[in-house]
Amino acid sequence: MSQTKIVITDYIEDNLDWEVGEMKKRDIDFSYHQLKLASQDELVSVIRDCDVVIVNMAPMPAEVIEQLEKCKLIIRHGIGYDNVDGAACAARGIRLSNVPDYCAQEVSEQALALIFACARRLFESRRILEEASANGIWDFSTLGPIHRMHDQTLGIVGCGRIGSRIYRMTENIFGKRMICDPYMGDRRLAALGVEERYTLEDVLRGSDVVTIHTPLNEETRYLIDEEELRMMKPSAFLVNTARGAIVNTEALTKAVREGWIAGAGIDVYEVEPPPADLELFGLRNATLSAHLGWMSVEAGWDIREKIMQDVDLFLAGKPPRFTVNEEVEAVLCGAAYRQV
């Protein structure tokens, strides 16, 4: 039997010494690279004959996937998987897996931090402080209004692992919370204690802060565009810690600049890192962070260990813990199999 070959296309860790040791224990032909910005030809030359590909942000379109000779599993290092063509994987009988059960707490905390920063105008207050320090007198006349959060409404768009955490975390913070998630079953709603579900328009029109927690796919790309932003209250804030392209950056910039909404808290961008001339950088009511929602020491180790669990399952001839392109299971295991 030939040696299993696994390649990491790109990575964010300081080093992969731990992975090297773990792969060696399993007698795996293992290598790792930094091919996030490589050409398709260079990427294919490295992964063409792999059994398993572990990818962080390197693009994996159909043109790349179609050249894989024997790959059976692509593991996305993270929750989102929009950089990998899942349909192309399924067409070639390749499972695409992700790690949706890591960093949910961290992203929830980041979203909550941005919610507080916007509602309490935290970064605007730094400007007030510096001006007062220079002038020797407090002047709050240029600071936007700050409202008691318990008298306000939080809108949650997408209530999966992260959105549901936000719902629980804000129980004693906001007086009312509105959830929009058309795919959330009644049983899950009941478990959260949610008595009513709302449409996206309901949430946008009725909320003082809207926080986004949906995956990025063709259904949710530009889910929040000019029309949706104009539905929001002029006093409302939009927070996005999910994926940049769920919100149209151009429309959001216009909304913040022209005062359709009070401001935004953004951790994710359509292009990452965002270009230096991103107009949001210059808008004082835009609170921006550097896509840090996933980050903690604990989450960093959590995802590495969970990916290794998927490697072990592969070596045992079993499917990964989570399969994104579930249609591939009908090809590989028969229609009766469904990923739990």
N, C-alpha and C positions, 0 to 999 in steps of 0.2 A: 504494500500500500504506500502510495506516495505521501510525502510530508505535506501537511496542511500549510498553505501560504496565506499569511495575513499582512496587510499593509495599512498603515495609518497615513492618510494623504496630507493632513495638516493638523496642528495641535496648538493649544494655548498654554499648556503647562510649562513650567520652567525647564523640566527635563522629563524623560520617559524611562528613567532607570527602573522604576517599579514595574512598568509594563515589560521591559526587556527581561527582567528576572522571572516574571510570571509566565511569559511566553516560552522561556527556556525550560521551565519546569514541565511544560506541556509538549516539549519537542516540536515547537512550531517554527517554521521558516518565517521570521518576522523582520520587518523593516519599517522605518518611519521617515517622513519627509515634511517639507513645508512647501506644498504645491497649491496653496490657496490662489495665488496669482499666476500660476503656470498656464501655458497654452494647453489646449485639449490634447494635442499630439504628445506633449511631454507627460501629461497626466496619464494618458492611455499607455504610454510606454512603460510606466511603472506598475500599473495595476492590471494590465491586460490578462495575465495568467494567475490572478489571485483567486483564492477560494472565498475569502472574506475581505471586504474593504471597510475600514472605519474612517468616517469623514466628518470633519468639523464644518468648515465653511467653503471648501473647494466646490465649485459648481459641478454637478453631475447630471447634465442634460441627456436626452435620448442618444445624441450623437456619440457620447462617451460610453454609455451603458451598452449600446449595441455592439461595441467592440470588445466587451468582456468575454473571454473565451470559456471560463468555467466557474465564474462567480455564482455563489448560491445565497449570499447574505451581504447586504450593505447595512452597516450600523451607523446611524446618525448620532454623533456626539452632541446630544442636546435634546430639547423638546421639539422645537420646530424642525421641519424637514423640507421646506420650500426650495432648498437648493438641490434637491434630488428628485428626478422625475420618477415618481412612484409607479405610474402607468407603464413606463418603459421597462421598469424593473419587473413588473408583473408579467409583461409580454414575453420576457425571457426567463420566467420562472425564478426570479431572484426576489427573495424576501427583503423588504425594507423595514428595519426596526428603528425605534427611537427610544429615548429614556424620559418618558413623560412624568415619572414619579421621582424626579430629582429637582431640587431647587424651588419647589412650589412655595415653600415657606419664605425663601429669600426674595422671590419675585413679589410675593404678597407684601412683605415688609418694605420693599422698594416702592411699590405702588402706594402703600399707606404713607410712606415718607413724603412722596410727591403730593399726595392729597393734602397732607398737613401743610407742606411748604406753600402750596397754592392758596389754600383757604386762610392761612395765617399770614400770607404775603411775606414769607420768611426772607427771601432774597431781596425783595424791595426794601424791607426794613434795614438791611445792611447799608443800602444807599442813604437812607434817612440818617442812620447812625453816623456815617462818614461825613455827611453834610453838617450835622449838628456838631460833630467834633471840630470841624473846620471853622464853623461860625459861632460856636459857643452858645447856641440856643436850640432848643428842640423845635422842629417845624414838621408837623405831620400832614400839612395841607396837600402835599403831592402824593401821599400814600392812598391807594385805593381803599374802599370800605372793607372792613373785616366783620364778618357775621359769626354769631355763635353757631357752631357746627351742629349742635344738638337740635337747633331749630330748622335745620336744612335737610335736604333730600339727596341721598347718594344713589346714582344710577350705575348698575353693574351690567355691562354688555359681555355676555359669555360667563357662564357659571359652572365651569368644570373644576379641576383641582385647585386652581388659583382663585378664580372668582368666588367659589364657595368659601374659601378661607377668608377672603376679604369680607364676605357677608358676615361671617362669624366674628371677625376681629372688630367690626364696626358697630356691633350690636348696641353698645352704650355710647357711641360717638355721634351717630346721626339719628335724628328723630324718625326718619323714614328712609327705607331703602327699596328701590325698584329694580327688578331683575328682568333682563331680556335674554332669553336663551331658548329658541324654538326647538332645540334638540334635547332639552332637559325633561326627563320623564316626571310624571306626577309623584312617583314614589320618592325620587330624589328631592323634589320640591318639598314634599311633606317631611322628609328627614331633616331638612334645613329649617323647617318651620315657616316656609314661605306659603302664604295663603293666596297670593294672586300673581299671575305672570303678566308681563306687559310687552307691547310691541316696541320696536326700536324707536319709533316716533314718540310713543308715550314717554319713554325714558329720556330722550333728548329734550323734549318740551318740559318735562316735569322735574328734572334734576338740577341741583345746584352744583354738583360735581359728577361728571361721568367718567368712569374708569373702564378701559378696554381690556378684555381677557379672552379673545377668540384666537384660534389658529389662523394663519394666513393661507388662503386657498383662493380659487377662482370666485368663490361665493363671497368671500370677505375682503378681497382686494378693493381698496377704496370704498370700503363699507361706510366710512365717514368722509364725505365729500362736501362740496359747497352747499348743496341742498340740505344736507343733514346738519351742518354747522349753523346754518341760518335758522334751523328749528330751535336751537338752544337759547337759553336766556342770555341777555347781555351781561348778566352778573355771574354766569356759570363758568366753570373750568373743565377742561378736557385733560384727562391723564391717560397716557399710553405706555404700558410696559410690555406689550405683546409683540407686535411686529410693526416696523415702520410703515410698510405699504398698506396697512389696514386704514390708515389716514392719509388723505391726499395732502402732502406737505405744502404744496402751493396754496391750496384752499385754506389750510390751517394758518399759514403765515398771514394770509390776507385777513382771516377772521380775527386773529390776535392783533394785528396792526391797526385794523379799522374799527375794532371794538365790537364786533358781532358777539364775541364772548369776552369774558374778563381776563382769560389767560389760559395757559396750558402747562402741564408737567409732562415732559417727554424723556424717555429713557432709550427709545429705539428709533431708527432712522431708515429711510428708504435706501440710502447709500451709506455704508458704514466702513470706516468712520465718515461722518458727514463732511462735505467740502468746507473749506475755510470761509467761503463767501456765503454760507447758509445764513439767510436773512434772520432766522430765529435767534441767532447769536446776539443780534443787536436790539432785540425787543425786551424791554425790562420786565414785562409780564409773562415772559416765557421762561420757565424753570427747567433747565436741561441737565441731564446726567449722562454719563458715558457708557450706556448699555451695561450697567452694573447689577441689574436685577438678579442675575444668576449667581453672583459672586459671594462666596464665603469659603473659608478653609474647609468646613465640613462638607459643603456641597461639592467642592472640588474633588475630594476623595470619594464621596458617595457615587459620583457618576463613573469614576474609573473602576470602582468595584462592580458596579452594575453592568458595565460593558463587559467586564471579564466574566460575569455570570452568563451573559449571552454567548460569549466565546465557548464556555464550557458546555452550554446547551447545544451549540452547533457541533462540537466534537462528539457529543453523545447522540447525534442524529435527531435532535429535537428542535422545535421552532423556538425563536427568541421569546422573551417575556412579553413583548408587545410587537405586533406586526401592523405596520401602517397600511400597506397595500393588501388588505385582507383577501382580495380577489385571487391573489396568487395561491392561496391555500387550496382552492378548488382544483388547481392544476397539480399541486404537489401532494396533497393529502386526500383529495376527494371532497366533494361538496359538503360532506357531513361535518368536516372539521371547521371549527370557528375559534379564533383566538379569544381567550378569556381576558 
